[in-house]
Each structure stands twice: as structure tokens, then as C-alpha cells.
Amino acid sequence: MTVRLVDVATNNYSLVDIDAGRLLQYGFGGIYQFKELPIAVKATINYQNDWAVGINGMANFGRVPVEVLAYYTGKKRYRFGGGVRLVKSPKFEFTVDGATDTFYFKNTTGIVAEMGYQMSRESWVNLRYVSEKYQTSTYVATDGTVYDASVISPYKGSHLGLILSYEF
């Protein structure tokens, strides 16, 4: 369940919402499968963002999640696990008629629960749930003026996702 940050009117006049947790996440990392135990550990660094291009501008919410997950791998072709997610540099930026405003958020820590199915020797599809909140820290107006935005209530960034991964 994510919180909408803004609605953007697109070029065909439909509304697209930008959420605090949604859309694309891509990254790289490594996974280690213990030989004697049905346990694997994975660490990744990623970039996740949600964006929209509108009639007279654009909006983007981007962040850099670093994740460490542990899995139970004792069931053939399945893995179940969870772990922590440290989100670095969360930023919401929007441009309207050439003027850009930016909200910066504090780094945050969330939790991840994940279930994976092995489609082939190298590829997995994972269903995951992420629980996290984003607290604003500063707002930078188009003219460069910086405002304290820490009094704004936190945004829920919790979300469900489907992750496709390739291991080599």
C-alpha cells in the first residue's frame, strides 16, 4: 500500500500517479548458497524509481535501495526469505514549465519478505513485500531557497512487487 505523492496530467490528458513505492527497480549483486545448509544469502544495490511525463513537465521519485536477504532453500525450485533494505538518497523532483522543485527525504530502513520460484537454472521470479516509510527532510524551491520539510508526515512506501532475476 503506497502513498501517492502527486498526479501528473500526461500528454493525452490522462492522470498518472507517482507513488512512494512503485514501478521499476533494477540492480546487481551476489548470492551465496551454503554447501552444507539449505540457506542462501543475497546482497544487492539497486535503483528504484517511479516517473511520469506530463503536458508541461515531469515528475520522478528515485532512490537507491541496498538489500541484504537470507533465504531458506530446502525446497526444490523454491526459496523463502527476508531481510533488511537501506534506502539511500530518496528524492522527489518535479518540473513544471521549466521550473524544478525538489523534496529530499531522509535515508530510511525497511524490511523485505520474499518468495522465489526457479524458472530455469539461472532465472528466478520472486514475489516480494517491502515495508518502509519516507520522511521528508528539505524542500528546495525553483529559486534555490531551501526549506525545512521535516514537519510533513511520513509517506508510506510499502509495496508488493514482482522481481525477475538472472544469476550467473
Secondary structure, 3 states (H helix, E strand, C coil): CCCEEEEEECCCCCEEEEECCCCEEEEEEEEEECCCCCEEEEEEEEEEEEEEECCCEEEEEEEEEEEEEEEECCCCCEEEEEEEEEEEEEEEEEEECCEEEEEEECCEEEEEEEEEEECCCCEEEEEEEEECEECEEEEECCCCCEEECCCCCCEECCEEEEEEEECC
